[in-house]
Amino acid sequence: MRHVADPAASSASTPNLSASGRHWLATLDLGFERDGDTTRLIRREHTGPLRVQKPLYPEHPSTCHAIIIHPPGGVVGGDELRMQVDTGPNARALLSTPGAAKWYRANGHRSRQRLRIRVAADAALEWLPQETILFNSADVVLDTIIDLGADARYIGCEILCFGRKASGETFEQGQVQQSMMIRREGKPLWLEQGILAAGGRQMLSPLGLAGHSVCASLIAVGGASSAALLTAVREQCAASGDGHGQFGVTQMKSVIIARYLGNNSEVARRVMLAAWQVLRPALLDREAVIPRIWNT
């Protein structure tokens, strides 16, 4: 077993600055393994301001919940976050965050988040962070690769907010570059990538964000699904959206995608959670109890 970092250790005592000496490079490496009826967090290593305090079991010992904390509360230009998550055979884990991720003004330096997830055979991982707020003039790269073993299951959610409309703050300059790849036993299942530049074609086009300030996606990969399941997801999303914004639910082979487009992050959250509450019991055979951290 690899060394488990002391959760009480302060990252300030072991600073991990980039070559410029002015930007944070924060890393987090997590490993989950099944031990009888319990999934345990057996590896927890970090450098810089990125960590998990302790494993939680709010629903059942078979599913380990972990809250990823970024103590600074926001990412400034030039900072980089790197996360690696390994879920062993038959293990189940759910990862979330205590609040919105905030990406601030670039000030001439691009910020990055690199997420690598490996889910072994017959394991399940849920990636349910709260919303990502892109402040005006942010320049961000979000790079995600998910590798699934045989019969592994994955549910992941992302909510992007361009500016803070409720506070009158808009996203007039800057960009976000995204790349997501999902592979099953090394073979690509899903690839999505693009650049959303403030004022650019993709932000304004009806084929893009159509001028909206909030977009959200939930991607679920598991076993066979049915038309009835998709209908149930659509009905729940429609009820949660209550006519605010637009949503769609699509299936492509073993991948189910729910999307929201609008101007309200709270509505986006409700729609994504509604989709999750239908898909989780169907794909993971586990009741969908909303993590308490989402209600704080």
C-alpha positions as CSV (number, residue, x, y, z in Angstrom):
1,M,0.0,0.0,0.0
2,R,1.3,3.4,-0.9
3,H,1.9,6.1,1.8
4,V,-1.3,7.8,3.0
5,A,-0.8,11.5,3.6
6,D,-1.7,12.8,7.0
7,P,-5.0,14.6,6.6
8,A,-4.1,17.1,9.3
9,A,-0.9,18.1,7.5
10,S,-1.0,21.6,6.1
11,S,-0.1,22.2,2.5
12,A,1.3,25.5,3.5
13,S,4.2,23.6,5.2
14,T,5.1,21.9,1.9
15,P,4.4,24.6,-0.7
16,N,4.3,23.4,-4.3
17,L,4.7,26.4,-6.6
18,S,5.2,26.3,-10.3
19,A,8.5,27.2,-11.9
20,S,7.5,30.9,-11.9
21,G,7.3,30.7,-8.1
22,R,4.0,32.6,-8.2
23,H,1.4,30.0,-9.1
24,W,0.1,26.9,-7.3
25,L,0.5,23.4,-8.7
26,A,-1.9,21.4,-6.5
27,T,-2.2,17.6,-6.8
28,L,-4.5,15.0,-5.3
29,D,-4.2,11.2,-5.7
30,L,-7.0,9.0,-4.3
31,G,-7.4,5.3,-4.3
32,F,-10.5,3.3,-3.3
33,E,-10.7,-0.4,-2.7
34,R,-13.4,-2.9,-1.7
35,D,-12.9,-4.6,1.7
36,G,-15.7,-7.0,2.3
37,D,-18.9,-5.0,2.4
38,T,-17.0,-1.7,2.7
39,T,-15.3,0.6,0.2
40,R,-12.3,2.1,1.8
41,L,-10.1,5.2,0.9
42,I,-6.8,3.4,1.0
43,R,-4.7,6.1,-0.7
44,R,-4.9,9.9,-0.1
45,E,-1.9,11.9,-1.2
46,H,-1.7,15.6,-1.9
47,T,0.6,18.4,-2.6
48,G,-0.4,22.0,-2.5
49,P,-3.9,23.2,-1.5
50,L,-6.0,20.3,-2.6
51,R,-7.2,17.5,-0.3
52,V,-9.8,15.2,1.1
53,Q,-10.3,15.4,4.9
54,K,-11.9,12.0,5.6
55,P,-14.0,9.3,4.0
56,L,-17.8,9.5,4.7
57,Y,-20.5,6.8,4.7
58,P,-23.9,8.6,4.7
59,E,-25.8,5.9,2.9
60,H,-24.0,2.5,3.2
61,P,-20.5,1.2,3.9
62,S,-20.3,-0.1,0.3
63,T,-20.2,3.5,-1.1
64,C,-17.5,5.8,0.1
65,H,-18.2,9.5,-0.2
66,A,-15.2,12.0,-0.3
67,I,-15.4,15.8,-0.4
68,I,-12.6,17.4,-2.4
69,I,-11.5,20.7,-0.8
70,H,-9.5,23.5,-2.4
71,P,-8.8,25.7,0.6
72,P,-8.0,28.9,-1.3
73,G,-11.6,29.0,-2.5
74,G,-10.6,30.0,-6.1
75,V,-8.1,29.5,-8.9
76,V,-6.2,32.4,-10.2
77,G,-4.4,32.8,-13.5
78,G,-1.5,30.3,-13.8
79,D,-2.7,27.9,-11.1
80,E,-3.0,24.2,-12.0
81,L,-5.0,21.4,-10.3
82,R,-4.2,17.8,-11.0
83,M,-6.5,15.0,-9.7
84,Q,-6.1,11.2,-10.0
85,V,-8.8,8.8,-8.8
86,D,-8.5,5.0,-8.9
87,T,-11.4,2.8,-8.0
88,G,-10.6,-0.8,-7.5
89,P,-12.7,-3.8,-8.5
90,N,-16.2,-3.8,-7.0
91,A,-15.5,-0.6,-5.1
92,R,-18.0,2.3,-5.1
93,A,-17.2,5.9,-4.6
94,L,-18.9,9.3,-4.8
95,L,-16.8,12.5,-5.1
96,S,-18.2,16.0,-4.6
97,T,-17.1,19.5,-3.5
98,P,-18.3,21.8,-0.7
99,G,-19.1,24.7,-2.9
100,A,-18.7,26.2,-6.4
101,A,-15.3,26.2,-8.0
102,K,-14.2,29.8,-8.9
103,W,-11.8,30.5,-11.8
104,Y,-10.7,34.1,-11.6
105,R,-9.1,36.6,-14.0
106,A,-6.2,35.1,-16.0
107,N,-3.9,38.2,-15.7
108,G,-2.0,36.8,-18.7
109,H,-1.7,33.3,-17.3
110,R,-3.8,30.2,-18.3
111,S,-5.2,28.1,-15.5
112,R,-5.7,24.3,-15.8
113,Q,-7.5,21.4,-14.3
114,R,-6.5,17.9,-15.2
115,L,-8.7,15.0,-14.0
116,R,-7.8,11.4,-14.5
117,I,-10.3,8.7,-13.3
118,R,-9.8,4.9,-13.5
119,V,-12.7,2.7,-12.6
120,A,-11.8,-1.0,-12.4
121,A,-14.0,-4.0,-13.4
122,D,-17.5,-4.0,-11.7
123,A,-16.7,-0.8,-9.8
124,A,-18.7,2.5,-9.8
125,L,-17.6,6.1,-9.5
126,E,-19.8,9.2,-9.3
127,W,-18.2,12.6,-10.0
128,L,-20.6,15.2,-8.7
129,P,-18.8,18.6,-8.1
130,Q,-20.9,21.7,-7.6
131,E,-21.0,24.4,-10.2
132,T,-17.9,26.0,-11.9
133,I,-18.0,29.8,-12.0
134,L,-15.9,31.4,-14.7
135,F,-15.2,35.0,-13.8
136,N,-14.7,37.6,-16.5
137,S,-11.3,37.4,-18.2
138,A,-10.7,33.8,-17.0
139,D,-8.6,31.6,-19.3
140,V,-9.2,28.0,-18.3
141,V,-8.3,24.5,-19.6
142,L,-10.4,21.6,-18.3
143,D,-9.0,18.2,-19.3
144,T,-10.7,15.0,-18.2
145,I,-10.0,11.3,-19.1
146,I,-12.0,8.5,-17.7
147,D,-10.9,4.9,-18.1
148,L,-13.5,2.2,-17.4
149,G,-12.9,-1.5,-16.9
150,A,-15.3,-4.3,-17.8
151,D,-18.8,-3.6,-16.5
152,A,-17.6,-0.5,-14.7
153,R,-20.1,2.3,-14.2
154,Y,-19.7,6.1,-14.1
155,I,-21.9,9.1,-13.6
156,G,-20.4,12.6,-13.9
157,C,-21.9,16.1,-13.8
158,E,-20.6,19.5,-14.8
159,I,-22.3,22.9,-14.5
160,L,-20.5,25.9,-16.1
161,C,-21.6,29.4,-15.2
162,F,-20.1,32.2,-17.4
163,G,-20.0,35.1,-15.0
164,R,-22.4,35.7,-12.1
165,K,-25.6,37.0,-13.6
166,A,-27.3,37.5,-10.2
167,S,-24.5,39.9,-9.3
168,G,-24.5,41.6,-12.7
169,E,-21.2,40.2,-13.6
170,T,-20.9,39.0,-17.2
171,F,-18.3,36.9,-19.1
172,E,-17.1,39.5,-21.7
173,Q,-13.5,38.4,-22.1
174,G,-11.7,35.1,-21.7
175,Q,-12.3,31.5,-22.7
176,V,-12.6,27.9,-21.5
177,Q,-11.1,25.0,-23.4
178,Q,-12.6,21.6,-22.6
179,S,-11.7,18.0,-23.4
180,M,-13.4,14.9,-22.1
181,M,-12.6,11.3,-23.2
182,I,-14.3,8.2,-21.8
183,R,-12.8,4.8,-22.7
184,R,-14.0,1.3,-21.9
185,E,-11.1,-1.2,-21.7
186,G,-9.0,1.1,-23.8
187,K,-11.6,1.7,-26.5
188,P,-13.1,5.2,-26.9
189,L,-16.8,5.5,-25.9
190,W,-17.1,9.3,-25.8
191,L,-15.0,12.2,-26.9
192,E,-16.0,15.8,-26.5
193,Q,-13.8,18.9,-26.9
194,G,-14.1,22.5,-27.9
195,I,-13.3,26.1,-27.0
196,L,-15.9,28.6,-25.7
197,A,-14.5,32.1,-26.1
198,A,-16.3,35.1,-24.7
199,G,-18.3,36.8,-27.5
200,G,-17.3,34.0,-29.9
201,R,-19.4,32.1,-32.3
202,Q,-20.0,29.1,-30.0
203,M,-21.2,31.4,-27.2
204,L,-23.8,33.1,-29.4
205,S,-24.8,30.5,-32.0
206,P,-28.1,28.6,-31.7
207,L,-25.8,25.5,-32.2
208,G,-23.8,26.6,-29.1
209,L,-24.9,28.4,-26.0
210,A,-27.2,30.8,-27.9
211,G,-26.3,33.7,-25.7
212,H,-27.1,31.8,-22.4
213,S,-24.8,32.1,-19.4
214,V,-25.2,28.6,-17.8
215,C,-24.7,25.1,-19.4
216,A,-24.7,21.8,-17.7
217,S,-24.1,18.1,-18.6
218,L,-24.6,14.8,-16.9
219,I,-23.0,11.8,-18.5
220,A,-23.8,8.2,-17.3
221,V,-22.2,5.1,-18.6
222,G,-23.4,1.7,-17.4
223,G,-25.3,-1.3,-18.6
224,A,-28.2,-1.6,-21.0
225,S,-31.0,1.0,-20.6
226,S,-34.5,1.3,-22.0
227,A,-36.7,3.8,-23.7
228,A,-38.7,3.9,-20.5
229,L,-35.7,5.0,-18.6
230,L,-35.0,7.8,-21.0
231,T,-38.6,8.9,-20.8
232,A,-38.4,8.9,-17.0
233,V,-35.3,11.1,-17.1
234,R,-36.9,13.5,-19.5
235,E,-40.1,13.8,-17.3
236,Q,-38.1,14.4,-14.2
237,C,-35.9,17.0,-15.9
238,A,-39.0,18.8,-17.3
239,A,-40.6,18.9,-13.8
240,S,-37.4,20.2,-12.2
241,G,-36.8,22.9,-14.9
242,D,-40.4,24.1,-14.6
243,G,-40.2,25.8,-18.0
244,H,-36.9,27.7,-17.2
245,G,-34.2,27.1,-19.8
246,Q,-33.8,24.2,-22.2
247,F,-32.9,20.6,-21.6
248,G,-32.4,17.4,-23.6
249,V,-31.6,13.7,-22.9
250,T,-29.9,11.5,-25.4
251,Q,-28.6,8.0,-25.5
252,M,-25.6,6.9,-27.7
253,K,-25.0,3.2,-27.2
254,S,-24.0,2.8,-23.5
255,V,-23.7,6.5,-22.9
256,I,-26.7,8.6,-21.6
257,I,-26.3,12.4,-21.7
258,A,-28.6,15.0,-20.1
259,R,-28.0,18.6,-20.9
260,Y,-29.3,22.0,-19.6
261,L,-29.0,25.4,-21.2
262,G,-30.2,28.6,-19.5
263,N,-29.3,31.5,-17.3
264,N,-29.9,30.1,-13.8
265,S,-27.4,27.9,-12.0
266,E,-30.0,26.8,-9.4
267,V,-32.3,25.5,-12.2
268,A,-29.3,23.8,-13.8
269,R,-28.5,22.1,-10.4
270,R,-32.1,20.9,-10.0
271,V,-32.3,19.5,-13.6
272,M,-29.0,17.7,-13.2
273,L,-29.9,16.2,-9.8
274,A,-33.3,15.2,-11.2
275,A,-31.5,13.2,-14.0
276,W,-29.1,11.7,-11.5
277,Q,-32.0,10.6,-9.2
278,V,-33.5,8.5,-12.0
279,L,-30.2,7.2,-13.5
280,R,-28.5,6.2,-10.2
281,P,-31.0,3.5,-9.1
282,A,-31.2,2.2,-12.7
283,L,-27.4,2.0,-13.3
284,L,-25.9,1.6,-9.8
285,D,-28.8,-0.2,-8.1
286,R,-28.6,2.4,-5.3
287,E,-31.1,4.9,-4.0
288,A,-30.3,8.5,-5.1
289,V,-29.9,10.4,-1.8
290,I,-28.7,13.9,-2.6
291,P,-25.3,14.5,-0.8
292,R,-25.9,16.8,2.2
293,I,-23.0,19.0,1.0
294,W,-25.1,20.1,-1.9
295,N,-27.7,21.5,0.5
296,T,-25.3,23.6,2.7
